Amino acid sequence: MDPFTLGAGFGFGALLVGIIFAVICRTLASEKGRSAGWWGLWGFLTTFIALIVLVLLPQRTRV
C-alpha cells in the first residue's frame, strides 16, 4: 500500500492539498479583513468538491 495515498489513489495526498489550500485561503482572507474561519473551511472543501467531480467524470477512452 502506498503510504502517500493510503491505497485509495488520492487519500492522504488530497487531505494534504486540502489543508494547504485552506491555510492559503485563510491567510488571504485575514489579510483582507474577511472571516478567516469560513474562508479556510471553503478552501478545504473546494479540494474535495474537485475530487468528487473528477470521480464522476466519464472515463476517457483510448483510440
All heavy atoms as TSV, in Angstrom:
chain	resi	resn	atom	element	x	y	z
A	1	MET	N	N	0.848	-1.184	0.000
A	1	MET	CA	C	0.000	0.000	0.000
A	1	MET	C	C	0.889	1.241	0.000
A	1	MET	O	O	1.856	1.336	0.730
A	1	MET	CB	C	-0.905	-0.001	1.234
A	1	MET	CG	C	-1.751	1.236	1.333
A	1	MET	SD	S	-3.131	1.246	2.503
A	1	MET	CE	C	-2.537	0.463	3.931
A	2	ASP	N	N	0.534	2.165	-0.831
A	2	ASP	CA	C	1.268	3.417	-0.951
A	2	ASP	C	C	0.982	4.296	0.272
A	2	ASP	O	O	-0.181	4.612	0.541
A	2	ASP	CB	C	0.828	4.116	-2.235
A	2	ASP	CG	C	1.612	5.380	-2.517
A	2	ASP	OD1	O	2.626	5.619	-1.855
A	2	ASP	OD2	O	1.194	6.130	-3.406
A	3	PRO	N	N	1.987	4.705	1.036
A	3	PRO	CA	C	1.715	5.497	2.243
A	3	PRO	C	C	1.198	6.901	1.965
A	3	PRO	O	O	0.536	7.500	2.806
A	3	PRO	CB	C	3.077	5.559	2.945
A	3	PRO	CG	C	4.074	5.310	1.867
A	3	PRO	CD	C	3.405	4.416	0.862
A	4	PHE	N	N	1.452	7.433	0.767
A	4	PHE	CA	C	1.003	8.792	0.468
A	4	PHE	C	C	-0.484	8.841	0.153
A	4	PHE	O	O	-1.192	9.746	0.571
A	4	PHE	CB	C	1.807	9.368	-0.704
A	4	PHE	CG	C	1.527	10.819	-0.958
A	4	PHE	CD1	C	1.900	11.780	-0.039
A	4	PHE	CD2	C	0.881	11.218	-2.105
A	4	PHE	CE1	C	1.639	13.114	-0.269
A	4	PHE	CE2	C	0.613	12.543	-2.342
A	4	PHE	CZ	C	1.003	13.498	-1.417
A	5	THR	N	N	-0.984	7.842	-0.568
A	5	THR	CA	C	-2.396	7.842	-0.949
A	5	THR	C	C	-3.224	6.883	-0.107
A	5	THR	O	O	-4.431	6.790	-0.290
A	5	THR	CB	C	-2.552	7.460	-2.428
A	5	THR	OG1	O	-2.032	6.153	-2.617
A	5	THR	CG2	C	-1.850	8.447	-3.326
A	6	LEU	N	N	-2.597	6.114	0.782
A	6	LEU	CA	C	-3.271	5.127	1.629
A	6	LEU	C	C	-4.033	4.098	0.802
A	6	LEU	O	O	-5.053	3.572	1.210
A	6	LEU	CB	C	-4.218	5.810	2.626
A	6	LEU	CG	C	-3.562	6.811	3.570
A	6	LEU	CD1	C	-4.601	7.476	4.435
A	6	LEU	CD2	C	-2.514	6.133	4.425
A	7	GLY	N	N	-3.539	3.802	-0.401
A	7	GLY	CA	C	-4.135	2.788	-1.249
A	7	GLY	C	C	-5.408	3.229	-1.953
A	7	GLY	O	O	-5.967	2.483	-2.741
A	8	ALA	N	N	-5.907	4.418	-1.674
A	8	ALA	CA	C	-7.167	4.861	-2.256
A	8	ALA	C	C	-6.959	5.633	-3.556
A	8	ALA	O	O	-7.911	5.960	-4.228
A	8	ALA	CB	C	-7.921	5.737	-1.267
A	9	GLY	N	N	-5.752	5.963	-3.875
A	9	GLY	CA	C	-5.496	6.717	-5.091
A	9	GLY	C	C	-5.376	8.209	-4.838
A	9	GLY	O	O	-4.670	8.889	-5.535
A	10	PHE	N	N	-6.058	8.748	-3.834
A	10	PHE	CA	C	-5.954	10.178	-3.560
A	10	PHE	C	C	-6.259	10.511	-2.101
A	10	PHE	O	O	-6.638	11.609	-1.789
A	10	PHE	CB	C	-6.866	10.998	-4.477
A	10	PHE	CG	C	-8.280	10.482	-4.570
A	10	PHE	CD1	C	-9.193	10.726	-3.559
A	10	PHE	CD2	C	-8.669	9.755	-5.659
A	10	PHE	CE1	C	-10.478	10.250	-3.646
A	10	PHE	CE2	C	-9.958	9.270	-5.746
A	10	PHE	CZ	C	-10.858	9.517	-4.747
A	11	GLY	N	N	-6.097	9.580	-1.188
A	11	GLY	CA	C	-6.467	9.775	0.215
A	11	GLY	C	C	-5.659	10.842	0.942
A	11	GLY	O	O	-6.096	11.966	1.138
A	12	PHE	N	N	-4.462	10.488	1.368
A	12	PHE	CA	C	-3.652	11.396	2.168
A	12	PHE	C	C	-3.180	12.588	1.349
A	12	PHE	O	O	-3.092	13.700	1.862
A	12	PHE	CB	C	-2.456	10.644	2.756
A	12	PHE	CG	C	-1.616	11.485	3.661
A	12	PHE	CD1	C	-2.110	11.917	4.877
A	12	PHE	CD2	C	-0.343	11.858	3.283
A	12	PHE	CE1	C	-1.337	12.703	5.708
A	12	PHE	CE2	C	0.429	12.640	4.117
A	12	PHE	CZ	C	-0.068	13.065	5.328
A	13	GLY	N	N	-2.905	12.367	0.074
A	13	GLY	CA	C	-2.475	13.470	-0.796
A	13	GLY	C	C	-3.542	14.534	-0.920
A	13	GLY	O	O	-3.261	15.722	-0.864
A	14	ALA	N	N	-4.795	14.109	-1.073
A	14	ALA	CA	C	-5.896	15.069	-1.177
A	14	ALA	C	C	-6.092	15.806	0.140
A	14	ALA	O	O	-6.368	17.002	0.148
A	14	ALA	CB	C	-7.184	14.356	-1.571
A	15	LEU	N	N	-5.946	15.098	1.244
A	15	LEU	CA	C	-6.062	15.736	2.557
A	15	LEU	C	C	-4.981	16.792	2.737
A	15	LEU	O	O	-5.253	17.906	3.203
A	15	LEU	CB	C	-5.975	14.687	3.659
A	15	LEU	CG	C	-6.113	15.173	5.083
A	15	LEU	CD1	C	-7.507	15.750	5.312
A	15	LEU	CD2	C	-5.843	14.051	6.052
A	16	LEU	N	N	-3.778	16.458	2.333
A	16	LEU	CA	C	-2.659	17.394	2.456
A	16	LEU	C	C	-2.869	18.622	1.569
A	16	LEU	O	O	-2.667	19.762	2.014
A	16	LEU	CB	C	-1.350	16.688	2.080
A	16	LEU	CG	C	-0.066	17.455	2.330
A	16	LEU	CD1	C	0.094	17.725	3.817
A	16	LEU	CD2	C	1.103	16.655	1.818
A	17	VAL	N	N	-3.312	18.415	0.333
A	17	VAL	CA	C	-3.582	19.536	-0.569
A	17	VAL	C	C	-4.714	20.389	-0.019
A	17	VAL	O	O	-4.667	21.623	-0.076
A	17	VAL	CB	C	-3.903	19.024	-1.990
A	17	VAL	CG1	C	-4.437	20.140	-2.870
A	17	VAL	CG2	C	-2.676	18.410	-2.617
A	18	GLY	N	N	-5.749	19.756	0.532
A	18	GLY	CA	C	-6.863	20.491	1.125
A	18	GLY	C	C	-6.429	21.369	2.279
A	18	GLY	O	O	-6.857	22.517	2.404
A	19	ILE	N	N	-5.563	20.839	3.134
A	19	ILE	CA	C	-5.077	21.611	4.275
A	19	ILE	C	C	-4.219	22.785	3.809
A	19	ILE	O	O	-4.359	23.904	4.313
A	19	ILE	CB	C	-4.306	20.695	5.251
A	19	ILE	CG1	C	-5.278	19.728	5.923
A	19	ILE	CG2	C	-3.545	21.508	6.284
A	19	ILE	CD1	C	-4.619	18.653	6.746
A	20	ILE	N	N	-3.362	22.541	2.838
A	20	ILE	CA	C	-2.517	23.618	2.326
A	20	ILE	C	C	-3.370	24.715	1.691
A	20	ILE	O	O	-3.162	25.916	1.933
A	20	ILE	CB	C	-1.486	23.067	1.315
A	20	ILE	CG1	C	-0.465	22.207	2.042
A	20	ILE	CG2	C	-0.803	24.187	0.549
A	20	ILE	CD1	C	0.438	21.410	1.127
A	21	PHE	N	N	-4.369	24.316	0.887
A	21	PHE	CA	C	-5.240	25.298	0.249
A	21	PHE	C	C	-6.066	26.053	1.283
A	21	PHE	O	O	-6.297	27.257	1.150
A	21	PHE	CB	C	-6.144	24.606	-0.771
A	21	PHE	CG	C	-6.823	25.542	-1.717
A	21	PHE	CD1	C	-6.088	26.356	-2.552
A	21	PHE	CD2	C	-8.194	25.618	-1.766
A	21	PHE	CE1	C	-6.702	27.235	-3.431
A	21	PHE	CE2	C	-8.831	26.490	-2.635
A	21	PHE	CZ	C	-8.074	27.297	-3.470
A	22	ALA	N	N	-6.492	25.377	2.353
A	22	ALA	CA	C	-7.248	26.037	3.411
A	22	ALA	C	C	-6.401	27.085	4.122
A	22	ALA	O	O	-6.885	28.182	4.428
A	22	ALA	CB	C	-7.751	24.999	4.419
A	23	VAL	N	N	-5.151	26.765	4.372
A	23	VAL	CA	C	-4.252	27.725	5.036
A	23	VAL	C	C	-4.028	28.942	4.140
A	23	VAL	O	O	-4.035	30.084	4.614
A	23	VAL	CB	C	-2.917	27.046	5.404
A	23	VAL	CG1	C	-1.878	28.058	5.840
A	23	VAL	CG2	C	-3.141	26.010	6.493
A	24	ILE	N	N	-3.852	28.713	2.835
A	24	ILE	CA	C	-3.669	29.829	1.911
A	24	ILE	C	C	-4.908	30.712	1.876
A	24	ILE	O	O	-4.810	31.946	1.961
A	24	ILE	CB	C	-3.325	29.308	0.498
A	24	ILE	CG1	C	-1.935	28.671	0.496
A	24	ILE	CG2	C	-3.401	30.414	-0.535
A	24	ILE	CD1	C	-1.604	27.902	-0.772
A	25	CYS	N	N	-6.096	30.096	1.765
A	25	CYS	CA	C	-7.339	30.875	1.734
A	25	CYS	C	C	-7.546	31.634	3.038
A	25	CYS	O	O	-7.979	32.791	3.030
A	25	CYS	CB	C	-8.537	29.957	1.474
A	25	CYS	SG	S	-8.615	29.338	-0.204
A	26	ARG	N	N	-7.233	30.990	4.151
A	26	ARG	CA	C	-7.404	31.644	5.450
A	26	ARG	C	C	-6.471	32.844	5.586
A	26	ARG	O	O	-6.864	33.893	6.089
A	26	ARG	CB	C	-7.144	30.612	6.545
A	26	ARG	CG	C	-7.354	31.135	7.912
A	26	ARG	CD	C	-7.010	30.091	8.942
A	26	ARG	NE	N	-7.067	30.690	10.241
A	26	ARG	CZ	C	-7.886	30.312	11.188
A	26	ARG	NH1	N	-8.698	29.323	10.998
A	26	ARG	NH2	N	-7.875	30.927	12.349
A	27	THR	N	N	-5.245	32.695	5.135
A	27	THR	CA	C	-4.277	33.785	5.218
A	27	THR	C	C	-4.709	34.966	4.353
A	27	THR	O	O	-4.658	36.123	4.805
A	27	THR	CB	C	-2.889	33.293	4.775
A	27	THR	OG1	O	-2.517	32.177	5.580
A	27	THR	CG2	C	-1.853	34.381	4.903
A	28	LEU	N	N	-5.140	34.673	3.122
A	28	LEU	CA	C	-5.590	35.750	2.241
A	28	LEU	C	C	-6.828	36.442	2.795
A	28	LEU	O	O	-6.966	37.664	2.705
A	28	LEU	CB	C	-5.879	35.205	0.846
A	28	LEU	CG	C	-4.659	34.755	0.047
A	28	LEU	CD1	C	-5.091	34.084	-1.249
A	28	LEU	CD2	C	-3.753	35.932	-0.238
A	29	ALA	N	N	-7.747	35.672	3.389
A	29	ALA	CA	C	-8.971	36.256	3.939
A	29	ALA	C	C	-8.662	37.154	5.132
A	29	ALA	O	O	-9.237	38.239	5.266
A	29	ALA	CB	C	-9.936	35.158	4.357
A	30	SER	N	N	-7.754	36.723	5.995
A	30	SER	CA	C	-7.445	37.540	7.167
A	30	SER	C	C	-6.721	38.825	6.777
A	30	SER	O	O	-6.887	39.856	7.427
A	30	SER	CB	C	-6.630	36.740	8.177
A	30	SER	OG	O	-5.386	36.363	7.630
A	31	GLU	N	N	-5.929	38.786	5.700
A	31	GLU	CA	C	-5.262	39.996	5.224
A	31	GLU	C	C	-6.258	41.010	4.674
A	31	GLU	O	O	-6.044	42.212	4.757
A	31	GLU	CB	C	-4.243	39.653	4.138
A	31	GLU	CG	C	-2.994	38.984	4.663
A	31	GLU	CD	C	-2.045	38.609	3.550
A	31	GLU	OE1	O	-2.349	38.882	2.369
A	31	GLU	OE2	O	-0.985	38.034	3.868
A	32	LYS	N	N	-7.354	40.523	4.102
A	32	LYS	CA	C	-8.359	41.412	3.517
A	32	LYS	C	C	-9.478	41.752	4.489
A	32	LYS	O	O	-10.430	42.438	4.114
A	32	LYS	CB	C	-8.948	40.758	2.266
A	32	LYS	CG	C	-7.939	40.616	1.158
A	32	LYS	CD	C	-8.593	40.069	-0.085
A	32	LYS	CE	C	-7.589	39.952	-1.186
A	32	LYS	NZ	N	-7.579	41.071	-2.094
A	33	GLY	N	N	-9.410	41.254	5.721
A	33	GLY	CA	C	-10.410	41.578	6.718
A	33	GLY	C	C	-11.677	40.746	6.629
A	33	GLY	O	O	-12.713	41.128	7.154
A	34	ARG	N	N	-11.612	39.617	5.966
A	34	ARG	CA	C	-12.769	38.739	5.842
A	34	ARG	C	C	-12.734	37.690	6.959
A	34	ARG	O	O	-11.784	37.592	7.710
A	34	ARG	CB	C	-12.752	38.026	4.485
A	34	ARG	CG	C	-12.621	38.948	3.309
A	34	ARG	CD	C	-13.928	39.068	2.579
A	34	ARG	NE	N	-13.837	39.640	1.246
A	34	ARG	CZ	C	-13.802	40.913	0.986
A	34	ARG	NH1	N	-13.760	41.778	1.958
A	34	ARG	NH2	N	-13.767	41.357	-0.250
A	35	SER	N	N	-13.777	36.883	7.039
A	35	SER	CA	C	-13.852	35.828	8.051
A	35	SER	C	C	-12.889	34.699	7.687
A	35	SER	O	O	-13.138	33.920	6.766
A	35	SER	CB	C	-15.276	35.282	8.134
A	35	SER	OG	O	-15.320	34.181	8.989
A	36	ALA	N	N	-11.791	34.591	8.425
A	36	ALA	CA	C	-10.751	33.617	8.111
A	36	ALA	C	C	-11.243	32.187	8.308
A	36	ALA	O	O	-10.861	31.290	7.554
A	36	ALA	CB	C	-9.518	33.875	8.969
A	37	GLY	N	N	-12.090	31.955	9.280
A	37	GLY	CA	C	-12.582	30.604	9.532
A	37	GLY	C	C	-13.419	30.062	8.389
A	37	GLY	O	O	-13.227	28.927	7.938
A	38	TRP	N	N	-14.347	30.874	7.908
A	38	TRP	CA	C	-15.210	30.438	6.807
A	38	TRP	C	C	-14.416	30.246	5.525
A	38	TRP	O	O	-14.622	29.280	4.794
A	38	TRP	CB	C	-16.351	31.421	6.567
A	38	TRP	CG	C	-17.451	31.265	7.545
A	38	TRP	CD1	C	-17.812	32.146	8.509
A	38	TRP	CD2	C	-18.343	30.148	7.681
A	38	TRP	NE1	N	-18.864	31.654	9.235
A	38	TRP	CE2	C	-19.214	30.435	8.748
A	38	TRP	CE3	C	-18.471	28.943	7.005
A	38	TRP	CZ2	C	-20.202	29.546	9.146
A	38	TRP	CZ3	C	-19.458	28.055	7.406
A	38	TRP	CH2	C	-20.315	28.363	8.471
A	39	TRP	N	N	-13.515	31.168	5.238
A	39	TRP	CA	C	-12.721	31.043	4.018
A	39	TRP	C	C	-11.791	29.840	4.092
A	39	TRP	O	O	-11.557	29.172	3.081
A	39	TRP	CB	C	-11.925	32.316	3.765
A	39	TRP	CG	C	-12.768	33.365	3.125
A	39	TRP	CD1	C	-13.495	34.320	3.763
A	39	TRP	CD2	C	-12.998	33.542	1.731
A	39	TRP	NE1	N	-14.159	35.094	2.847
A	39	TRP	CE2	C	-13.879	34.643	1.597
A	39	TRP	CE3	C	-12.544	32.895	0.593
A	39	TRP	CZ2	C	-14.298	35.089	0.351
A	39	TRP	CZ3	C	-12.966	33.353	-0.634
A	39	TRP	CH2	C	-13.837	34.435	-0.743
A	40	GLY	N	N	-11.252	29.553	5.260
A	40	GLY	CA	C	-10.422	28.356	5.424
A	40	GLY	C	C	-11.224	27.087	5.206
A	40	GLY	O	O	-10.769	26.143	4.560
A	41	LEU	N	N	-12.450	27.060	5.735
A	41	LEU	CA	C	-13.318	25.896	5.550
A	41	LEU	C	C	-13.669	25.705	4.079
A	41	LEU	O	O	-13.597	24.596	3.548
A	41	LEU	CB	C	-14.589	26.054	6.383
A	41	LEU	CG	C	-15.609	24.931	6.232
A	41	LEU	CD1	C	-15.056	23.641	6.807
A	41	LEU	CD2	C	-16.896	25.316	6.921
A	42	TRP	N	N	-14.039	26.788	3.406
A	42	TRP	CA	C	-14.376	26.687	1.982
A	42	TRP	C	C	-13.158	26.282	1.158
A	42	TRP	O	O	-13.281	25.533	0.191
A	42	TRP	CB	C	-14.958	27.993	1.456
A	42	TRP	CG	C	-16.380	28.178	1.864
A	42	TRP	CD1	C	-16.869	29.125	2.682
A	42	TRP	CD2	C	-17.500	27.360	1.486
A	42	TRP	NE1	N	-18.234	28.955	2.842
A	42	TRP	CE2	C	-18.641	27.893	2.122
A	42	TRP	CE3	C	-17.653	26.245	0.674
A	42	TRP	CZ2	C	-19.901	27.337	1.967
A	42	TRP	CZ3	C	-18.908	25.692	0.526
A	42	TRP	CH2	C	-20.009	26.242	1.158
A	43	GLY	N	N	-12.004	26.772	1.523
A	43	GLY	CA	C	-10.778	26.366	0.826
A	43	GLY	C	C	-10.497	24.890	0.992
A	43	GLY	O	O	-10.082	24.212	0.050
A	44	PHE	N	N	-10.743	24.355	2.173
A	44	PHE	CA	C	-10.547	22.929	2.431
A	44	PHE	C	C	-11.554	22.095	1.648
A	44	PHE	O	O	-11.208	21.100	1.020
A	44	PHE	CB	C	-10.678	22.665	3.932
A	44	PHE	CG	C	-10.473	21.227	4.304
A	44	PHE	CD1	C	-9.210	20.678	4.311
A	44	PHE	CD2	C	-11.543	20.432	4.649
A	44	PHE	CE1	C	-9.020	19.350	4.652
A	44	PHE	CE2	C	-11.368	19.115	4.995
A	44	PHE	CZ	C	-10.099	18.573	4.990
A	45	LEU	N	N	-12.818	22.519	1.661
A	45	LEU	CA	C	-13.865	21.745	0.989
A	45	LEU	C	C	-13.768	21.823	-0.531
A	45	LEU	O	O	-14.206	20.898	-1.221
A	45	LEU	CB	C	-15.238	22.221	1.459
A	45	LEU	CG	C	-15.567	21.913	2.915
A	45	LEU	CD1	C	-16.916	22.498	3.281
A	45	LEU	CD2	C	-15.524	20.426	3.185
A	46	THR	N	N	-13.209	22.898	-1.065
A	46	THR	CA	C	-13.072	23.041	-2.511
A	46	THR	C	C	-12.245	21.903	-3.096
A	46	THR	O	O	-12.553	21.389	-4.173
A	46	THR	CB	C	-12.427	24.394	-2.855
A	46	THR	OG1	O	-13.253	25.432	-2.339
A	46	THR	CG2	C	-12.253	24.571	-4.341
A	47	THR	N	N	-11.212	21.480	-2.386
A	47	THR	CA	C	-10.381	20.383	-2.858
A	47	THR	C	C	-11.200	19.109	-3.002
A	47	THR	O	O	-11.084	18.387	-3.990
A	47	THR	CB	C	-9.217	20.144	-1.887
A	47	THR	OG1	O	-8.498	21.366	-1.728
A	47	THR	CG2	C	-8.286	19.081	-2.383
A	48	PHE	N	N	-12.050	18.822	-2.025
A	48	PHE	CA	C	-12.817	17.592	-2.070
A	48	PHE	C	C	-13.976	17.668	-3.058
A	48	PHE	O	O	-14.359	16.659	-3.650
A	48	PHE	CB	C	-13.286	17.220	-0.666
A	48	PHE	CG	C	-12.121	16.806	0.185
A	48	PHE	CD1	C	-11.530	17.701	1.053
A	48	PHE	CD2	C	-11.581	15.555	0.061
A	48	PHE	CE1	C	-10.438	17.324	1.802
A	48	PHE	CE2	C	-10.481	15.160	0.797
A	48	PHE	CZ	C	-9.904	16.056	1.674
A	49	ILE	N	N	-14.498	18.856	-3.273
A	49	ILE	CA	C	-15.518	19.018	-4.325
A	49	ILE	C	C	-14.892	18.733	-5.683
A	49	ILE	O	O	-15.489	18.060	-6.528
A	49	ILE	CB	C	-16.139	20.429	-4.256
A	49	ILE	CG1	C	-16.957	20.576	-2.969
A	49	ILE	CG2	C	-16.991	20.708	-5.481
A	49	ILE	CD1	C	-17.394	21.985	-2.678
A	50	ALA	N	N	-13.669	19.209	-5.896
A	50	ALA	CA	C	-12.969	18.941	-7.155
A	50	ALA	C	C	-12.709	17.447	-7.324
A	50	ALA	O	O	-12.854	16.905	-8.427
A	50	ALA	CB	C	-11.656	19.717	-7.205
A	51	LEU	N	N	-12.352	16.742	-6.256
A	51	LEU	CA	C	-12.129	15.305	-6.348
A	51	LEU	C	C	-13.413	14.554	-6.676
A	51	LEU	O	O	-13.403	13.596	-7.455
A	51	LEU	CB	C	-11.534	14.775	-5.045
A	51	LEU	CG	C	-10.076	15.098	-4.814
A	51	LEU	CD1	C	-9.647	14.644	-3.427
A	51	LEU	CD2	C	-9.227	14.428	-5.863
A	52	ILE	N	N	-14.528	14.977	-6.101
A	52	ILE	CA	C	-15.807	14.336	-6.393
A	52	ILE	C	C	-16.160	14.525	-7.864
A	52	ILE	O	O	-16.610	13.589	-8.527
A	52	ILE	CB	C	-16.914	14.885	-5.462
A	52	ILE	CG1	C	-16.658	14.417	-4.034
A	52	ILE	CG2	C	-18.290	14.458	-5.936
A	52	ILE	CD1	C	-17.518	15.099	-3.003
A	53	VAL	N	N	-15.931	15.715	-8.375
A	53	VAL	CA	C	-16.201	15.972	-9.789
A	53	VAL	C	C	-15.313	15.094	-10.661
A	53	VAL	O	O	-15.767	14.519	-11.663
A	53	VAL	CB	C	-16.007	17.467	-10.124
A	53	VAL	CG1	C	-16.007	17.710	-11.615
A	53	VAL	CG2	C	-17.069	18.293	-9.441
A	54	LEU	N	N	-14.049	14.946	-10.304
A	54	LEU	CA	C	-13.151	14.095	-11.077
A	54	LEU	C	C	-13.587	12.640	-11.069
A	54	LEU	O	O	-13.475	11.934	-12.070
A	54	LEU	CB	C	-11.719	14.219	-10.550
A	54	LEU	CG	C	-10.993	15.504	-10.876
A	54	LEU	CD1	C	-9.643	15.539	-10.170
A	54	LEU	CD2	C	-10.805	15.633	-12.368
A	55	VAL	N	N	-14.082	12.170	-9.945
A	55	VAL	CA	C	-14.542	10.785	-9.856
A	55	VAL	C	C	-15.790	10.578	-10.709
A	55	VAL	O	O	-15.965	9.525	-11.327
A	55	VAL	CB	C	-14.807	10.405	-8.384
A	55	VAL	CG1	C	-15.568	9.106	-8.265
A	55	VAL	CG2	C	-13.498	10.316	-7.624
A	56	LEU	N	N	-16.658	11.579	-10.767
A	56	LEU	CA	C	-17.915	11.445	-11.508
A	56	LEU	C	C	-17.765	11.642	-13.011
A	56	LEU	O	O	-18.680	11.299	-13.760
A	56	LEU	CB	C	-18.943	12.433	-10.960
A	56	LEU	CG	C	-19.394	12.180	-9.524
A	56	LEU	CD1	C	-20.351	13.267	-9.068
A	56	LEU	CD2	C	-20.024	10.808	-9.385
A	57	LEU	N	N	-16.643	12.182	-13.466
A	57	LEU	CA	C	-16.439	12.362	-14.900
A	57	LEU	C	C	-16.342	11.004	-15.582
A	57	LEU	O	O	-15.817	10.049	-15.019
A	57	LEU	CB	C	-15.163	13.155	-15.168
A	57	LEU	CG	C	-15.204	14.643	-14.887
A	57	LEU	CD1	C	-13.815	15.242	-15.057
A	57	LEU	CD2	C	-16.183	15.329	-15.800
A	58	PRO	N	N	-16.832	10.905	-16.819
A	58	PRO	CA	C	-16.717	9.624	-17.526
A	58	PRO	C	C	-15.259	9.298	-17.855
A	58	PRO	O	O	-14.444	10.208	-18.036
A	58	PRO	CB	C	-17.538	9.839	-18.791
A	58	PRO	CG	C	-17.645	11.303	-18.965
A	58	PRO	CD	C	-17.519	11.916	-17.589
A	59	GLN	N	N	-14.970	8.029	-17.924
A	59	GLN	CA	C	-13.609	7.575	-18.246
A	59	GLN	C	C	-13.270	7.960	-19.678
A	59	GLN	O	O	-14.119	7.892	-20.567
A	59	GLN	CB	C	-13.521	6.067	-18.092
A	59	GLN	CG	C	-13.763	5.594	-16.695
A	59	GLN	CD	C	-12.454	5.388	-15.965
A	59	GLN	OE1	O	-11.412	5.234	-16.585
A	59	GLN	NE2	N	-12.524	5.406	-14.642
A	60	ARG	N	N	-12.034	8.356	-19.897
A	60	ARG	CA	C	-11.587	8.665	-21.255
A	60	ARG	C	C	-11.278	7.355	-21.973
A	60	ARG	O	O	-10.679	6.444	-21.404
A	60	ARG	CB	C	-10.336	9.522	-21.247
A	60	ARG	CG	C	-10.574	10.893	-20.703
A	60	ARG	CD	C	-9.448	11.844	-20.947
A	60	ARG	NE	N	-8.134	11.284	-20.676
A	60	ARG	CZ	C	-7.016	11.963	-20.741
A	60	ARG	NH1	N	-7.044	13.229	-21.042
A	60	ARG	NH2	N	-5.872	11.411	-20.491
A	61	THR	N	N	-11.690	7.266	-23.203
A	61	THR	CA	C	-11.414	6.064	-23.979
A	61	THR	C	C	-10.184	6.306	-24.846
A	61	THR	O	O	-10.009	7.394	-25.408
A	61	THR	CB	C	-12.611	5.684	-24.870
A	61	THR	OG1	O	-12.908	6.785	-25.711
A	61	THR	CG2	C	-13.821	5.357	-24.024
A	62	ARG	N	N	-9.355	5.298	-24.953
A	62	ARG	CA	C	-8.166	5.412	-25.787
A	62	ARG	C	C	-8.489	4.945	-27.182
A	62	ARG	O	O	-9.135	3.940	-27.390
A	62	ARG	CB	C	-7.035	4.578	-25.209
A	62	ARG	CG	C	-6.576	5.097	-23.890
A	62	ARG	CD	C	-5.405	4.338	-23.401
A	62	ARG	NE	N	-5.023	4.842	-22.079
A	62	ARG	CZ	C	-3.900	4.537	-21.502
A	62	ARG	NH1	N	-3.051	3.732	-22.077
A	62	ARG	NH2	N	-3.624	5.027	-20.328
A	63	VAL	N	N	-7.989	5.683	-28.147
A	63	VAL	CA	C	-8.265	5.348	-29.538
A	63	VAL	C	C	-7.068	4.690	-30.154
A	63	VAL	O	O	-5.974	4.885	-29.882
A	63	VAL	CB	C	-8.658	6.611	-30.337
A	63	VAL	CG1	C	-8.863	6.277	-31.797
A	63	VAL	CG2	C	-9.858	7.219	-29.724
